[in-house]
Amino acid sequence: MWIRLTRRLADYIDGVDLSRRSVGDLLDLPDRDAEMLVAEGCALALEREPQKHIGTRAAANGSSRRNKRRA
């Protein structure tokens, strides 16, 4: 089950390791763990798997190396 972490009160919450996670991270967890984090008010359930956008990092930072030639 996919969730978005909305609050992180500790590194471990009811046995779920959040030590390397930040608020806003998307997590794919077993249903039991995800539902527990939602019930604790630490996450929001997502209706579907998040879409992955390829190449958005280059577009976001203004990089356009594709059409440049070396002289």
ABEGO torsion letter per residue (X at the ends): XBBBBABBABABBGGBBAAABBBGBBBBBBAAAAAAAAAAGABBBBABBBBBBBGAAAAAAGBBAAABBBX
